[in-house]
Amino acid sequence: MYGEHGVTKEEIADLLEVRTNFVLKWTQGEDQGVHEDNRGWQKGRRRKWDEKTVQRITEIRRELKEDPNEACWAATAIEAEYRRR
């Protein structure tokens, strides 16, 4: 795609929905097939967190953001509240 069709690496990243950094490494390597996935997990499935954990974290962030007494709802504040609960 990159060399043959004049598509930029950023356009490839957008088209394949991957990071530009991956495309940079991929275009420099010999194996440039895009149909084989060797990540070890299914595309679209979260690698680290299950859906229940994601919902809990989202709920904690929403509560911290809506609370007028809270000044911070960044990752460290959410993690502290998650551990506290």
Phi and psi in degrees as a GROMACS rama.xvg file:
@    title "Ramachandran Plot"
@    xaxis  label "Phi"
@    yaxis  label "Psi"
@TYPE xy
-66.0122  -54.8254  TYR-2
-78.5422  -37.6923  GLY-3
-78.7104  -36.9599  GLU-4
-110.607  -0.469882  HIS-5
70.8342  25.1145  GLY-6
-86.2029  135.513  VAL-7
-73.2697  160.617  THR-8
-65.9689  -33.2937  LYS-9
-66.6843  -38.7696  GLU-10
-65.9027  -37.9295  GLU-11
-62.9755  -44.6092  ILE-12
-60.4138  -42.9788  ALA-13
-65.9638  -42.5883  ASP-14
-64.2354  -43.084  LEU-15
-89.7527  -4.97877  LEU-16
57.6591  50.7674  GLU-17
-130.253  170.776  VAL-18
-75.9174  149.938  ARG-19
-61.7274  -35.8876  THR-20
-58.6314  -40.4191  ASN-21
-62.9085  -43.5269  PHE-22
-63.2427  -39.4117  VAL-23
-59.1351  -47.2149  LEU-24
-66.368  -41.1283  LYS-25
-64.2704  -42.7353  TRP-26
-73.2453  -15.9785  THR-27
-91.1725  -15.7624  GLN-28
-87.9223  167.507  GLY-29
-77.2358  -41.5063  GLU-30
-85.9485  107.402  ASP-31
-116.333  24.9463  GLN-32
-72.9365  138.194  GLY-33
-106.276  -5.34484  VAL-34
-90.3185  -18.1086  HIS-35
-95.0439  133.07  GLU-36
-118.189  110.369  ASP-37
-106.287  24.7042  ASN-38
-73.366  -25.977  ARG-39
96.3001  -2.72838  GLY-40
-143.301  157.142  TRP-41
-71.0938  137.862  GLN-42
-62.7489  136.477  LYS-43
93.247  -12.3782  GLY-44
-100.116  135.439  ARG-45
-66.0402  139.711  ARG-46
-81.3412  -36.7026  ARG-47
-110.294  -41.3307  LYS-48
-112.173  139.065  TRP-49
-81.8737  169.968  ASP-50
-63.3458  -35.4981  GLU-51
-63.1098  -43.8982  LYS-52
-64.2773  -41.9846  THR-53
-61.1653  -42.1181  VAL-54
-64.2267  -41.2855  GLN-55
-62.9191  -44.1977  ARG-56
-64.8429  -41.8691  ILE-57
-61.9239  -42.6773  THR-58
-64.6602  -43.7031  GLU-59
-61.2211  -44.8531  ILE-60
-61.5915  -43.6416  ARG-61
-61.5092  -44.6132  ARG-62
-63.8724  -43.0036  GLU-63
-64.1529  -40.7711  LEU-64
-66.7869  -36.9182  LYS-65
-81.0054  -18.8965  GLU-66
-76.2581  117.426  ASP-67
-66.9855  -18.7841  PRO-68
-83.1684  -11.7763  ASN-69
-94.0694  130.019  GLU-70
-97.0061  -15.8088  ALA-71
-137.016  136.682  CYS-72
-134.105  33.341  TRP-73
-77.1869  178.611  ALA-74
-56.7305  -40.1051  ALA-75
-67.0773  -38.5684  THR-76
-67.839  -39.8113  ALA-77
-66.0479  -41.6983  ILE-78
-63.1799  -42.1659  GLU-79
-62.5124  -43.3294  ALA-80
-67.612  -38.0286  GLU-81
-61.5893  -45.5842  TYR-82
-67.2297  -36.9702  ARG-83
-62.9369  -40.2951  ARG-84
